[in-house]
Amino acid sequence: MAKKTSSVLNLVAWLTGVIVSLAVGFGMVGGTLTLPTWLGGSVVAMIAGWIVVITTLLSVVLALMKQ
């Protein structure tokens, strides 16, 4: 029973991480989340947002292939 509960909690934690990563990535791409100008401003935030989105989707695909 403990092993099954642990795997369910691991799935919930992983899914939460994926949802948060995609929300932050799309927020950076769309301009809702930006960086200060001394860190590159909205252009760097948009590039970083796309990197977050692509790597998150890639990790989801790889995790599903592993199953």
Summary of the structure (lengths in Angstrom):
residues: 67
radius of gyration: 15.5
end to end distance: 21.1
largest distance: 52.2
contacts: 163
relative contact order: 0.13
helix: 87%
strand: 0%
